[in-house]
Structures are given as structure tokens and as C-alpha cells.
Amino acid sequence: MADVHPEHAQLQADRIYLGWQYILLHPDPGPPPKRPSPVREPSSAAEPDPAEAELLRRERLQEDMLNRPVRLFRLFMLVVSVLILAAAVAGYIGWSFALLGLVAAGGVAAICSFALVQGDRAVKYRVLEQQARDERQRRERDKELFRAQEEHAQRYREWQGSKERHDKQLTWYAVAVPDDIDRIDVAGGTLPGWSALITLLGATRLYSGGHLTVLDLSEGAIAKDLIELARKGGDDPLVWVLPVDLPKLDLGATLRPEAFADVLAHVVSVSEERTTRDLSFDNAILERVLEVLGENATISQVTAALRALAQVGDPRDDLRFGLITATQLERIGTLFGRGVSDRVVIERAWALESQLRKLETLGTEAVRLPPARLRVVSMDRQAGVFGNRVLGTYVATALTHILRQSPASDRPWYHTIIVAGADKLRGDVLDRLMDACETSRTGLVLTYRSLTPTVRERLGRGHAAVAFMRLGNAEDARVASEHVGTEHRLELAQLTETISDSLPGVNGGYTSTIKQVEDAWQEHEETRVDLAGDITESTEWGRTAEKIAEKERVLQRSREFLVEPHELQQLPTTSVIVTDATAQGRRVRLADANPAILTFPKTTLGELEELREAMLAIDPEQRDEGDGEPPPNLGPPPPRLDWRKGRQ
């Protein structure tokens, strides 16, 4: 078997890693074949064979029973001969008659003796014949034993080879998608599951030389381990915690007035079911206001102008604070007619001001920020839910406009954007962000907690890969199973199920790094890239890797399951079902996104299909031998199981 380990299968920049799948190409051969035992032989020549002794005893007993009448008759004849001889000596009978009687009685006795001798010879012949048969059988047994031992030696060599292949084989293969896709949609999952997936995906992008932006709308600090991992890799990530860091957030400061108006119009519509006509109306109001205020207008100036337009509050306060000038105030009063008689304009201006005031401090204390390959924008859990949605929509929309103005990257997914909790954004905001990322060749990862109608319309749309994690809702699980296809049979490692409940959760929150940023920064020395080592030292997943690895050596079993709704509702925390389209057809794979798996000795960064081809190229005999069963979904799908039938 080819020696393919993480050091030989290096991180590839053109792959987006989503986890590892557990596959045993060479099943456990079990215990070694039992050696054939020879028939027990006598320990020495002096010790008789019990079987032969028993045979001789039976034959002699049988012969004695058959010859008993002959012996008795011979004894009778001998007694008669003695009596005849005694009578002749005593003179009772003549010697001629006595000799005749002795000859007759002696002859009969001799005949009986001959019969007894022949019987003894027959017994010995039968015993010798049986011994000869036993000897022939013994020789046959010895030959059979020799052949059995030869076969055992061959089977043992085969078992030893299978055992060696089983012990040395890789068990965790990377699950990745090529960078020619535009987007990855992640549906379902828990906060710890998202944390594992984003840590793995983000770390592999950073360690392959890319840049990463995380917009965390989950309010669960799911990128906390990723931040520590980036620091370990020699980077100083920038972390904004909104709304506290809103004054130092300069995102969107360089937008042109028309683009800035478009961003603000989408921010205002975050909580309303607005049509395209309503958005265009809000956009027109904001464009006119920004035209009056001039370039580089701040949000606080825009809200002051909207208050003047809506006749809310005392404009002299805004004049005193310098948010608006008298000339601008006069021009605003004549934008939509003298006295602002249009009631619709007044209502919309009031609504715009009430929403945008949450962004009034945006960029008021902007500082020069050092370059960073990891940027995280998160929402403070202590802030209001509605305010966080406004801030999230603003960041997403501002990013969209920045991407629209940027040239297309030479390398796809060189810059990756992850939006965690994307189901909190409006559908049109998501559409614009998807289009901007596609045209600029920016990688986009969207995670959705639930499959709302807005999410279902966009799930997998275009050239996108779709990943499903645990879906607690029954309706969401049904939709996901239909999307994947219930005929697929996936293999789930026992290790993934066992450690799912014992994995570290998402604790605490983000710590802002913007507050400590100074105008000057130092260049970092280039450090040695060791992704597995950095995961072990700087993440909660890695710190539990030793305990997990101990279980990995013991728990080497797996089970198969069909993609049914009830199975999707009880997926382990870090399990991810990845579906993507290739030239060979649609692929469906089950992965474990636990970053600690990278530290296992039998984990590779190579994909299963590529390594199988590499191993077959090294050892072509494996193709003919059919060594190992094909893993799930690499061959024709097996017949679907009917769980309604009981065991036979």
C-alpha cells in the first residue's frame, strides 16, 4: 500500500476542505487462521497404542468365545485317551483295541488343536491387517496434515498481509470541493458544529495563503478558535464587535454617494417587506439628501438631514452641533416642494431616520488599521436583536458594493467571505452578495440555521456546493433528504458518534482587537507552517485531540445509514453531508468537520478518489485482486433497505 500521510499529501490551495470521511478500504481480517493440530501419537515405543490394544483384546475375546466348544471337546478327547491307556495298562481291554481307541481320540484332539492354532493365526492376521489399514490411514492423515499445514501457512501469509494493510491503511480522507465552484451553502447545524466547520475551512484557507472575512451574525463567537489559530500562524486578526466598535469601522467610507444611498436603503428595509418600488423610493430620497450634503457625508449628517425633511425635532440643535448648515437646511426644505407637503415623503424620511440612527457613530473614530489576512465582524450578544440585524445588513451590503467595485481576482477563493447566520439577511441582500462574489471570484460560504422559504429558493442555486448538518426541525430534515436523495447510503464512524456529545462547546464571546490598534504596526517574521501542530496548541478541538485519538485507536467501527429525515435529525454535531456536481456526476459524501482529526496519524489531506488511483498506479495487482470492498457511493447504489420489515 502507498504510504500517503499528511506530510505527503500537502494542503492544496485549489481545494476547499470541509472535513474528513471515514473509510476502511481494507476490512479487519479478524483473528489469525487456526493451525491444524496433528493426531496425538504415543509418547514412546514402549507405550502401547490404546487403539491397537483394544482391537487385539476384542479379536481374542471373540475367537475365544468361538473356540470354547472346540477346546472343551479336545479336552474330552484327551481325557478319553488317558482312560483308554489306563484301562489297557490295567488289563481291562486289549492293546489292539486300546491302540485303535488312542488313535481315534488322539486324532480328534489333534484336529481340534489344529483348529485352535488356525483360529489364533486368523486373529493375528486380522490384527495385522487392521494395523496395516491403520498405518495407511495414519500416512494419509500425515499427508492431509501436511497439506493442511501448507494451506494454513498460505492462509496465514495472506492474513498477515491483510492485517498489515489493515493496520497501515489510512482511515480519514479529506472531503474537499474544487475552487471552481462559486459558493458553499451550509444548512442546519449547531453552534459547536459551525465552529468546527468554520475553524477547519478558515484555517485551511489561511494556511494556503488566502485571506478570510467572517461576518458572524450568529452571536455565538463561532470563529473564536479560528482567531487563535490565525495568531498561532503569525497573523494579527482584526476583530470588530458591533456596535461597540462601530466608530472605528470605516467599511463603506469610500463609497460614492449613489452606492452609499443604495446601501442605506437596504439597511432601512431590513425589518420591512419592501418591494422594489419601495426600495427605489427610499433610494431616491437618500440620493437627494446626499446630493445636498456633498461627498464624504457621515451617517449622523444623513440622519440630521432626514430629521429636517421629516420635521422631527428642532433643527437648531443639529445646526449647533455642526451636523448640517443653514444652506443645506434650506435646500432640504425645497427638495420635494415648499413646506414638504407630501405626506409620503415625511413618513418615509421619519422611518429612514429611525432606522439609520443606529449607525450614527459609524466611522467617527476611524483609525489606520494594519493589514490582516483574517477579519472578523461580529455582533454583541448584549445588544438588541433588531439593532444587530441592521448592523449585519449594513456590513453585508457594504461588502457587496466594495466587491462590485473591485477587479476580479486572478485566483478564485483567494479571498473568502463566510457569513454565519445568513438566514437573518433579506433575500435580495443575499442575492446581491452572491452575484458580487461570483463576478469578483471571491469565495462565499453561507450558513443557515433553518431552511426558511427564502433560504430554500437560494439553496444550491448556481454553481454551488451544498452541505447539510444536523437539522432538528422535521420539515427542514424532509427538505434536506429530498435535496440529497434518500437512495444514498453513507458510512458514519463510531468515533464521530461517540465524541459528538463530549466535544467542547462555544463559550464566551469575542474580544475586540480594534481598541488596541495603533497607527504603526510591525511586520511579522515568516513562521513555519504546521497546521496540525497549531490546531493542537491553540484550539479547544486540538486540546482534546489526545483524548479523541485514544478513542480513535479503539473505535474503528462504523455503520451505514440512508439519508432519511430521522437520520438527519440525529446527525452528530460535527457531521456534514457534502453534495457537489462534478464531470462524473453528482457526489454525496459524509464528512466529520472536527479539526482535531487532522492530528491523527492515519489522516490524510488527500481525497479518497485521488489516493485510490495513486495506490492502484503503484500496485496494479490490487486492481485485479479486488482488494477491499468499494466504499459507499463509489459503485452502483445497493438496494434500499426497508426498515419496516423485522429481522428474519
C-alpha positions as CSV (number, residue, x, y, z in Angstrom):
1,M,0.0,0.0,0.0
2,A,1.2,3.5,-0.8
3,D,2.5,5.5,2.2
4,V,0.2,8.5,1.9
5,H,0.2,10.6,5.1
6,P,-0.4,14.3,5.8
7,E,3.2,15.2,5.2
8,H,3.0,13.5,1.7
9,A,-0.5,14.9,0.9
10,Q,0.1,18.7,1.3
11,L,-2.5,21.3,1.7
12,Q,-3.8,22.4,-1.7
13,A,-4.8,26.0,-2.4
14,D,-7.3,24.9,-5.1
15,R,-9.3,22.8,-2.6
16,I,-11.8,23.9,0.0
17,Y,-11.7,21.5,2.8
18,L,-14.9,20.7,4.7
19,G,-13.9,17.7,6.8
20,W,-12.8,14.0,6.6
21,Q,-14.7,10.9,5.7
22,Y,-14.0,7.6,7.5
23,I,-13.4,4.7,5.0
24,L,-11.8,1.3,5.6
25,L,-10.6,0.1,2.2
26,H,-9.2,-3.0,3.8
27,P,-11.5,-4.5,6.4
28,D,-10.2,-6.1,9.6
29,P,-9.2,-9.7,8.7
30,G,-10.1,-10.8,12.2
31,P,-8.0,-13.4,14.2
32,P,-5.3,-15.4,12.5
33,P,-6.3,-18.8,11.0
34,K,-6.1,-21.7,13.4
35,R,-3.2,-24.0,12.9
36,P,-4.3,-27.6,12.2
37,S,-3.5,-30.0,15.1
38,P,-1.9,-33.4,14.4
39,V,-3.4,-36.6,15.8
40,R,-1.8,-37.5,19.2
41,E,0.8,-40.2,18.8
42,P,2.2,-42.5,21.6
43,S,4.9,-40.7,23.6
44,S,7.3,-43.6,23.3
45,A,7.7,-47.0,21.6
46,A,7.3,-48.8,25.0
47,E,3.9,-47.3,25.4
48,P,1.3,-49.4,23.5
49,D,-1.2,-47.8,21.3
50,P,-4.5,-47.9,23.2
51,A,-6.5,-48.4,19.9
52,E,-4.4,-51.4,18.9
53,A,-4.5,-53.0,22.4
54,E,-8.3,-52.6,22.4
55,L,-8.5,-54.2,18.9
56,L,-6.4,-57.2,19.9
57,R,-8.4,-57.7,23.0
58,R,-11.7,-57.7,21.1
59,E,-10.5,-60.1,18.5
60,R,-9.1,-62.5,21.0
61,L,-12.3,-62.4,23.1
62,Q,-14.3,-63.1,20.0
63,E,-12.0,-66.0,19.0
64,D,-12.1,-67.5,22.5
65,M,-15.9,-67.4,22.5
66,L,-16.0,-69.2,19.1
67,N,-13.3,-71.8,20.1
68,R,-14.6,-72.6,23.6
69,P,-16.6,-75.8,22.4
70,V,-13.5,-77.0,20.4
71,R,-11.3,-76.7,23.5
72,L,-13.8,-78.5,25.6
73,F,-14.2,-81.3,23.0
74,R,-10.3,-81.6,22.7
75,L,-10.1,-81.8,26.5
76,F,-12.7,-84.5,26.4
77,M,-10.8,-86.5,23.8
78,L,-7.6,-86.2,25.8
79,V,-9.4,-87.5,28.9
80,V,-10.8,-90.4,26.9
81,S,-7.3,-91.2,25.6
82,V,-5.9,-91.2,29.1
83,L,-8.7,-93.5,30.3
84,I,-8.2,-95.9,27.4
85,L,-4.5,-96.0,28.1
86,A,-5.1,-96.7,31.8
87,A,-7.6,-99.5,31.0
88,A,-5.1,-101.1,28.7
89,V,-2.4,-101.0,31.3
90,A,-4.7,-102.4,33.9
91,G,-5.6,-105.2,31.5
92,Y,-9.2,-104.5,31.3
93,I,-9.1,-104.1,27.5
94,G,-6.8,-105.5,24.9
95,W,-3.9,-103.5,23.5
96,S,-5.2,-103.8,19.9
97,F,-8.5,-102.2,20.9
98,A,-6.7,-99.7,23.1
99,L,-4.4,-98.6,20.2
100,L,-7.4,-98.2,18.0
101,G,-9.1,-96.0,20.6
102,L,-6.0,-94.0,21.3
103,V,-5.6,-93.3,17.5
104,A,-9.2,-92.2,17.2
105,A,-9.3,-90.0,20.3
106,G,-5.8,-88.6,19.6
107,G,-6.7,-87.8,16.1
108,V,-9.8,-85.9,17.1
109,A,-7.8,-84.0,19.7
110,A,-5.1,-83.2,17.1
111,I,-7.8,-81.9,14.7
112,C,-9.2,-79.7,17.5
113,S,-5.7,-78.4,18.3
114,F,-5.1,-77.6,14.6
115,A,-8.4,-75.7,14.5
116,L,-7.4,-73.7,17.6
117,V,-4.0,-72.9,16.0
118,Q,-5.7,-71.8,12.8
119,G,-8.0,-69.6,14.9
120,D,-5.0,-67.9,16.6
121,R,-3.4,-67.3,13.2
122,A,-6.6,-65.8,11.9
123,V,-6.8,-63.5,14.9
124,K,-3.2,-62.4,14.3
125,Y,-3.9,-61.9,10.6
126,R,-6.9,-59.8,11.2
127,V,-5.0,-57.7,13.8
128,L,-2.1,-57.3,11.4
129,E,-4.5,-56.4,8.6
130,Q,-6.2,-53.8,10.8
131,Q,-2.8,-52.4,11.8
132,A,-1.8,-52.1,8.1
133,R,-5.1,-50.3,7.4
134,D,-4.4,-48.1,10.4
135,E,-0.9,-47.4,9.2
136,R,-2.2,-46.5,5.7
137,Q,-4.8,-44.2,7.3
138,R,-2.0,-42.7,9.5
139,R,0.1,-42.0,6.4
140,E,-3.0,-40.4,4.7
141,R,-3.6,-38.3,7.8
142,D,0.0,-37.2,7.8
143,K,-0.3,-36.3,4.1
144,E,-3.6,-34.4,4.9
145,L,-1.9,-32.7,7.8
146,F,1.0,-31.7,5.7
147,R,-1.3,-30.3,3.0
148,A,-3.4,-28.6,5.7
149,Q,-0.3,-27.1,7.2
150,E,0.8,-25.9,3.8
151,E,-2.6,-24.3,3.2
152,H,-2.5,-22.8,6.7
153,A,0.9,-21.3,6.0
154,Q,-0.5,-19.8,2.8
155,R,-3.6,-18.5,4.6
156,Y,-1.5,-17.1,7.4
157,R,0.7,-15.3,4.9
158,E,-2.4,-13.9,3.3
159,W,-3.9,-13.0,6.7
160,Q,-0.6,-11.4,7.7
161,G,-0.6,-9.3,4.5
162,S,-4.2,-8.3,5.1
163,K,-3.5,-7.5,8.7
164,E,-0.5,-5.3,7.7
165,R,-2.6,-3.5,5.1
166,H,-5.4,-3.0,7.6
167,D,-3.1,-1.7,10.3
168,K,-1.2,0.6,7.9
169,Q,-4.1,1.9,5.9
170,L,-5.4,5.5,6.1
171,T,-8.8,5.8,7.7
172,W,-9.6,9.5,7.4
173,Y,-9.7,11.0,3.9
174,A,-10.2,14.7,3.1
175,V,-13.5,15.8,1.8
176,A,-13.0,18.9,-0.3
177,V,-14.6,20.7,-3.2
178,P,-12.7,22.4,-6.1
179,D,-12.3,26.1,-6.1
180,D,-14.1,26.4,-9.4
181,I,-17.4,26.4,-7.6
182,D,-18.8,29.8,-6.6
183,R,-20.3,29.2,-3.2
184,I,-20.9,26.8,-0.4
185,D,-24.3,26.7,1.3
186,V,-24.4,25.1,4.8
187,A,-27.9,24.3,6.0
188,G,-28.6,23.3,9.6
189,G,-26.1,22.7,12.4
190,T,-25.5,23.8,15.9
191,L,-23.1,26.5,17.1
192,P,-20.4,23.9,18.1
193,G,-20.8,22.3,14.7
194,W,-20.5,25.6,12.9
195,S,-17.4,26.4,15.0
196,A,-15.7,23.2,13.9
197,L,-16.6,23.7,10.2
198,I,-15.5,27.3,10.1
199,T,-12.3,26.6,12.1
200,L,-11.4,23.9,9.6
201,L,-12.4,25.7,6.5
202,G,-11.0,29.1,7.5
203,A,-7.7,27.6,8.8
204,T,-7.1,25.7,5.5
205,R,-7.8,28.8,3.5
206,L,-5.4,30.9,5.6
207,Y,-2.6,28.3,5.7
208,S,-2.8,28.0,1.9
209,G,-2.1,31.7,1.6
210,G,-5.6,33.2,1.3
211,H,-7.5,35.9,3.0
212,L,-10.7,35.5,5.0
213,T,-13.5,37.7,6.2
214,V,-16.0,36.3,8.7
215,L,-19.4,38.1,9.2
216,D,-20.7,36.4,12.4
217,L,-24.4,37.0,12.7
218,S,-25.0,34.0,15.0
219,E,-24.0,35.9,18.1
220,G,-22.2,32.7,19.3
221,A,-18.5,33.5,18.8
222,I,-18.1,30.6,16.4
223,A,-14.8,32.0,15.0
224,K,-13.0,32.2,18.3
225,D,-10.8,29.2,17.7
226,L,-10.1,30.3,14.2
227,I,-8.8,33.7,15.6
228,E,-6.5,31.9,18.0
229,L,-5.3,29.6,15.2
230,A,-4.5,32.7,12.9
231,R,-2.5,34.2,15.7
232,K,-0.6,31.0,16.1
233,G,0.1,31.1,12.4
234,G,1.7,34.5,12.7
235,D,-1.2,36.8,11.8
236,D,-2.9,39.5,13.9
237,P,-6.6,39.2,13.1
238,L,-8.8,42.2,13.2
239,V,-12.0,41.7,15.2
240,W,-14.8,44.2,15.3
241,V,-17.5,43.7,18.0
242,L,-20.5,45.8,16.9
243,P,-22.0,48.2,18.0
244,V,-19.1,48.9,20.4
245,D,-16.5,49.1,17.6
246,L,-18.8,50.9,15.2
247,P,-17.0,54.3,15.5
248,K,-13.8,52.6,14.2
249,L,-15.5,50.7,11.4
250,D,-14.7,52.5,8.2
251,L,-16.4,50.0,5.9
252,G,-18.3,51.9,3.2
253,A,-16.5,55.2,3.8
254,T,-15.1,55.2,0.3
255,L,-18.4,54.5,-1.5
256,R,-19.7,57.0,-4.0
257,P,-22.9,58.8,-2.9
258,E,-25.2,56.7,-5.2
259,A,-23.7,53.5,-3.8
260,F,-23.9,54.8,-0.2
261,A,-27.6,55.6,-0.8
262,D,-28.2,52.1,-2.1
263,V,-26.5,50.6,1.0
264,L,-28.6,52.7,3.4
265,A,-31.8,52.0,1.5
266,H,-31.3,48.2,2.0
267,V,-30.4,48.7,5.7
268,V,-33.7,50.5,6.3
269,S,-35.7,47.7,4.7
270,V,-34.2,45.0,7.0
271,S,-37.4,44.7,9.1
272,E,-40.0,45.5,6.4
273,E,-41.5,43.6,3.5
274,R,-40.4,46.2,0.9
275,T,-40.9,45.9,-2.8
276,T,-38.5,47.1,-5.5
277,R,-40.7,50.2,-5.9
278,D,-40.4,51.0,-2.1
279,L,-36.6,50.5,-2.3
280,S,-36.3,52.8,-5.2
281,F,-38.4,55.4,-3.4
282,D,-36.1,55.2,-0.3
283,N,-33.1,55.3,-2.6
284,A,-34.3,58.4,-4.3
285,I,-34.8,60.2,-1.0
286,L,-31.4,59.3,0.2
287,E,-29.6,60.2,-3.1
288,R,-31.2,63.6,-3.0
289,V,-30.2,64.1,0.6
290,L,-26.6,63.0,-0.1
291,E,-26.5,65.3,-3.1
292,V,-27.3,68.2,-0.7
293,L,-24.8,67.1,1.9
294,G,-22.0,66.6,-0.6
295,E,-19.3,63.9,-0.7
296,N,-17.9,62.2,2.4
297,A,-21.2,62.7,4.3
298,T,-21.5,60.8,7.5
299,I,-24.4,58.8,8.8
300,S,-25.0,61.4,11.5
301,Q,-25.3,64.1,8.8
302,V,-27.7,62.0,6.9
303,T,-29.9,61.4,9.9
304,A,-29.9,65.2,10.7
305,A,-31.0,65.9,7.1
306,L,-33.8,63.3,7.4
307,R,-35.0,64.8,10.6
308,A,-35.2,68.2,8.9
309,L,-37.0,66.6,6.0
310,A,-39.5,64.8,8.3
311,Q,-39.9,67.9,10.5
312,V,-38.8,65.9,13.6
313,G,-37.2,67.7,16.5
314,D,-35.5,71.1,16.5
315,P,-33.2,71.6,13.5
316,R,-31.3,74.3,15.5
317,D,-29.8,71.6,17.6
318,D,-28.3,69.9,14.5
319,L,-27.1,73.4,13.4
320,R,-25.4,74.0,16.7
321,F,-23.6,70.6,16.6
322,G,-22.4,71.3,13.1
323,L,-24.2,68.3,11.6
324,I,-25.9,70.5,9.0
325,T,-25.5,74.0,7.7
326,A,-28.2,76.6,7.3
327,T,-27.8,76.5,3.5
328,Q,-28.2,72.7,3.5
329,L,-31.2,73.0,5.8
330,E,-32.9,75.5,3.3
331,R,-32.1,73.2,0.3
332,I,-33.6,70.2,2.1
333,G,-36.8,72.1,2.7
334,T,-37.3,72.6,-1.0
335,L,-36.2,69.1,-2.2
336,F,-39.8,67.8,-2.5
337,G,-41.8,71.0,-2.7
338,R,-42.3,74.0,-0.5
339,G,-43.2,73.1,3.1
340,V,-42.7,69.4,2.4
341,S,-46.4,68.9,1.8
342,D,-46.1,65.4,0.5
343,R,-47.1,63.2,3.5
344,V,-45.5,60.1,2.0
345,V,-42.1,61.8,1.9
346,I,-42.4,62.9,5.5
347,E,-43.4,59.4,6.7
348,R,-40.5,57.7,4.8
349,A,-38.0,60.3,6.0
350,W,-39.1,59.6,9.5
351,A,-38.8,55.9,9.1
352,L,-35.4,56.3,7.5
353,E,-34.1,58.4,10.3
354,S,-35.4,56.0,13.0
355,Q,-33.5,53.1,11.4
356,L,-30.3,54.9,10.4
357,R,-29.7,56.5,13.8
358,K,-28.4,53.1,14.9
359,L,-25.5,53.7,12.6
360,E,-24.8,57.3,13.5
361,T,-21.4,56.6,15.1
362,L,-20.2,54.7,12.1
363,G,-16.6,55.7,11.2
364,T,-16.5,58.7,13.5
365,E,-13.2,57.5,15.1
366,A,-11.7,55.6,12.1
367,V,-8.0,54.7,12.5
368,R,-5.4,53.3,10.2
369,L,-5.5,49.6,10.5
370,P,-2.7,47.2,9.9
371,P,-3.0,44.6,7.2
372,A,-4.6,41.3,8.3
373,R,-5.5,38.1,6.4
374,L,-8.3,37.4,8.9
375,R,-11.0,39.9,9.6
376,V,-14.0,39.1,11.8
377,V,-17.1,41.3,12.2
378,S,-19.4,40.1,14.9
379,M,-22.5,41.2,16.8
380,D,-22.5,41.7,20.5
381,R,-25.0,39.4,22.2
382,Q,-25.7,42.2,24.7
383,A,-27.1,44.5,22.0
384,G,-30.6,44.5,20.7
385,V,-31.8,41.9,18.2
386,F,-33.1,44.5,15.8
387,G,-30.0,46.6,16.0
388,N,-27.8,43.7,15.2
389,R,-29.9,42.9,12.2
390,V,-29.4,46.4,11.0
391,L,-25.7,46.3,11.5
392,G,-25.4,42.9,9.8
393,T,-27.3,44.1,6.8
394,Y,-25.1,47.2,6.6
395,V,-21.9,45.2,6.7
396,A,-23.2,42.7,4.1
397,T,-24.4,45.4,1.7
398,A,-21.3,47.5,2.1
399,L,-19.1,44.4,1.3
400,T,-21.3,43.8,-1.7
401,H,-20.6,47.3,-3.1
402,I,-16.9,47.0,-2.4
403,L,-16.7,43.7,-4.2
404,R,-18.6,45.2,-7.2
405,Q,-16.0,47.9,-7.5
406,S,-13.1,45.5,-7.2
407,P,-11.4,43.8,-10.2
408,A,-11.8,40.0,-10.5
409,S,-9.2,38.1,-8.6
410,D,-6.6,36.1,-10.6
411,R,-7.0,33.2,-8.2
412,P,-10.5,32.0,-7.2
413,W,-11.2,31.8,-3.5
414,Y,-8.1,33.8,-2.7
415,H,-10.4,36.0,-0.7
416,T,-13.1,34.1,1.1
417,I,-16.2,35.5,2.9
418,I,-18.1,33.5,5.5
419,V,-21.5,34.7,6.6
420,A,-22.6,32.7,9.7
421,G,-26.4,33.0,10.2
422,A,-27.1,34.2,6.7
423,D,-30.8,33.4,7.2
424,K,-31.0,36.7,9.2
425,L,-30.4,38.7,6.0
426,R,-33.1,39.5,3.4
427,G,-33.2,37.5,0.2
428,D,-32.3,40.5,-2.1
429,V,-29.3,41.3,0.1
430,L,-28.1,37.7,-0.2
431,D,-28.7,37.7,-4.0
432,R,-26.6,40.9,-4.5
433,L,-23.8,39.5,-2.3
434,M,-23.8,36.2,-4.3
435,D,-23.6,38.0,-7.6
436,A,-20.8,40.3,-6.4
437,C,-18.7,37.3,-5.1
438,E,-19.3,35.4,-8.3
439,T,-18.1,38.3,-10.6
440,S,-15.1,39.1,-8.4
441,R,-14.2,35.4,-8.0
442,T,-14.5,35.7,-4.2
443,G,-15.3,32.6,-2.3
444,L,-18.5,32.7,-0.4
445,V,-19.7,30.4,2.4
446,L,-23.3,30.9,3.8
447,T,-24.5,29.1,6.9
448,Y,-28.2,28.9,7.6
449,R,-29.7,27.8,10.9
450,S,-33.1,26.9,9.3
451,L,-34.5,26.3,5.8
452,T,-36.9,29.3,5.5
453,P,-38.7,29.8,2.2
454,T,-36.1,32.5,1.4
455,V,-33.3,30.0,2.0
456,R,-34.9,27.2,0.1
457,E,-35.2,29.4,-3.0
458,R,-31.4,30.0,-3.0
459,L,-30.0,26.7,-1.6
460,G,-27.5,25.4,-4.1
461,R,-28.5,27.9,-6.8
462,G,-25.9,28.3,-9.5
463,H,-22.6,26.5,-9.3
464,A,-22.6,25.9,-5.6
465,A,-21.9,23.0,-3.3
466,V,-24.4,22.3,-0.5
467,A,-23.6,20.9,2.9
468,F,-26.1,19.7,5.5
469,M,-25.5,19.4,9.2
470,R,-27.9,18.4,11.9
471,L,-31.4,19.5,11.2
472,G,-33.6,19.4,14.3
473,N,-36.7,20.6,12.5
474,A,-38.7,17.7,10.9
475,E,-39.8,19.8,7.9
476,D,-36.2,21.0,7.3
477,A,-34.9,17.5,7.6
478,R,-37.5,16.3,5.0
479,V,-36.5,19.1,2.5
480,A,-32.8,18.2,3.0
481,S,-33.3,14.5,2.5
482,E,-35.2,15.2,-0.8
483,H,-32.4,17.5,-1.9
484,V,-29.7,14.9,-1.2
485,G,-31.7,11.9,-2.3
486,T,-32.9,9.1,0.1
487,E,-31.3,6.4,-2.0
488,H,-27.8,7.3,-0.8
489,R,-26.1,5.1,1.8
490,L,-23.5,6.9,3.9
491,E,-20.9,5.5,6.3
492,L,-20.8,7.1,9.8
493,A,-17.8,6.4,12.0
494,Q,-18.4,5.2,15.6
495,L,-15.8,7.7,16.7
496,T,-17.9,10.6,15.4
497,E,-21.0,9.4,17.2
498,T,-19.1,8.7,20.4
499,I,-17.3,12.1,20.8
500,S,-20.2,14.2,19.5
501,D,-21.6,14.9,22.9
502,S,-18.2,15.3,24.6
503,L,-16.9,18.0,22.2
504,P,-16.2,21.5,23.6
505,G,-19.0,24.0,23.2
506,V,-18.9,27.6,22.2
507,N,-18.2,29.6,25.4
508,G,-17.7,33.3,26.0
509,G,-17.6,35.9,23.3
510,Y,-15.2,37.8,21.0
511,T,-12.5,40.2,22.3
512,S,-12.2,43.3,20.2
513,T,-8.8,43.9,18.7
514,I,-9.7,47.3,17.2
515,K,-9.3,49.0,20.6
516,Q,-5.7,48.1,20.8
517,V,-4.9,49.0,17.2
518,E,-2.3,51.8,16.8
519,D,-1.3,53.7,13.7
520,A,2.0,51.8,13.5
521,W,2.5,48.1,13.3
522,Q,5.3,45.7,13.0
523,E,5.9,43.2,10.3
524,H,5.7,39.6,11.4
525,E,8.5,37.2,10.7
526,E,7.6,34.3,8.5
527,T,6.9,31.3,10.6
528,R,6.9,27.6,9.8
529,V,3.6,26.3,8.6
530,D,2.4,23.5,10.8
531,L,-1.4,23.4,10.6
532,A,-1.8,20.2,12.7
533,G,0.5,21.4,15.4
534,D,-1.1,24.8,15.6
535,I,-4.6,23.2,15.8
536,T,-3.3,21.1,18.8
537,E,-1.9,24.0,20.6
538,S,-4.3,26.9,20.0
539,T,-7.8,25.4,19.7
540,E,-10.2,23.7,22.0
541,W,-10.6,21.0,19.4
542,G,-6.9,20.4,19.3
543,R,-6.5,20.3,23.1
544,T,-9.0,17.5,23.2
545,A,-7.2,15.7,20.3
546,E,-5.2,13.4,22.5
547,K,-8.3,12.1,24.3
548,I,-10.0,11.7,20.9
549,A,-7.0,10.0,19.3
550,E,-7.1,7.4,22.2
551,K,-10.7,6.6,21.3
552,E,-9.8,6.5,17.6
553,R,-7.4,3.6,18.2
554,V,-10.2,1.7,19.9
555,L,-13.3,2.7,18.0
556,Q,-12.7,1.6,14.4
557,R,-16.2,0.5,13.6
558,S,-18.8,2.3,11.5
559,R,-22.4,2.0,10.5
560,E,-24.3,2.8,7.3
561,F,-27.5,4.7,7.1
562,L,-29.8,6.0,4.5
563,V,-30.4,9.8,4.0
564,E,-33.8,9.7,5.8
565,P,-35.3,12.7,7.7
566,H,-35.0,11.0,11.1
567,E,-31.3,10.3,10.4
568,L,-30.6,13.9,9.6
569,Q,-32.3,15.0,12.8
570,Q,-29.8,12.9,14.9
571,L,-26.6,13.6,13.0
572,P,-23.6,14.0,15.2
573,T,-22.6,17.6,15.9
574,T,-19.6,17.8,13.5
575,S,-21.1,15.6,10.7
576,V,-21.5,17.3,7.3
577,I,-23.2,15.8,4.3
578,V,-21.5,17.4,1.3
579,T,-23.1,17.4,-2.2
580,D,-21.5,18.8,-5.3
581,A,-21.6,18.3,-9.0
582,T,-18.6,17.0,-11.0
583,A,-18.0,16.0,-14.6
584,Q,-18.5,12.3,-13.5
585,G,-21.9,13.1,-11.8
586,R,-23.2,14.3,-8.5
587,R,-21.2,13.3,-5.4
588,V,-22.7,12.8,-2.0
589,R,-20.2,12.3,0.9
590,L,-20.4,12.3,4.7
591,A,-17.6,14.2,6.5
592,D,-16.5,14.9,10.0
593,A,-15.6,18.6,10.4
594,N,-13.7,18.1,13.7
595,P,-10.4,19.9,13.2
596,A,-8.7,17.5,15.7
597,I,-8.9,14.7,13.1
598,L,-6.1,16.3,11.2
599,T,-3.7,15.4,14.1
600,F,-4.5,11.7,13.8
601,P,-1.6,9.5,12.4
602,K,-4.0,7.9,9.8
603,T,-5.4,11.1,8.4
604,T,-4.5,12.5,5.0
605,L,-5.2,15.8,3.2
606,G,-5.6,13.8,0.0
607,E,-9.1,12.9,-1.3
608,L,-10.2,9.3,-1.5
609,E,-10.6,9.1,-5.2
610,E,-7.2,10.6,-5.9
611,L,-5.4,8.3,-3.5
612,R,-7.1,5.2,-4.8
613,E,-5.9,6.0,-8.2
614,A,-2.4,6.7,-6.9
615,M,-2.3,3.4,-4.9
616,L,-3.6,1.4,-8.0
617,A,-0.9,3.0,-10.1
618,I,1.8,2.0,-7.6
619,D,0.3,-1.6,-7.1
620,P,-1.6,-2.6,-10.3
621,E,-2.3,-6.1,-8.8
622,Q,-4.8,-4.6,-6.4
623,R,-7.0,-3.7,-9.4
624,D,-7.1,-7.4,-10.4
625,E,-7.4,-8.8,-6.9
626,G,-10.3,-6.5,-6.0
627,D,-8.6,-5.9,-2.6
628,G,-11.2,-4.4,-0.2
629,E,-14.8,-3.6,-0.7
630,P,-15.6,-0.4,-2.5
631,P,-16.6,2.5,-0.2
632,P,-20.2,3.8,-0.3
633,N,-21.3,5.7,-3.4
634,L,-18.3,4.7,-5.4
635,G,-20.2,1.9,-7.1
636,P,-23.8,1.2,-8.0
637,P,-26.1,2.0,-5.1
638,P,-27.2,-1.0,-3.1
639,P,-30.9,-1.8,-2.9
640,R,-32.8,0.4,-0.5
641,L,-33.4,-1.0,3.0
642,D,-37.0,-1.4,4.2
643,W,-36.9,-0.6,7.9
644,R,-40.5,-1.7,8.3
645,K,-39.5,-5.3,7.9
646,G,-38.4,-7.1,11.0
647,R,-35.3,-9.3,11.2
648,Q,-35.7,-12.7,9.7
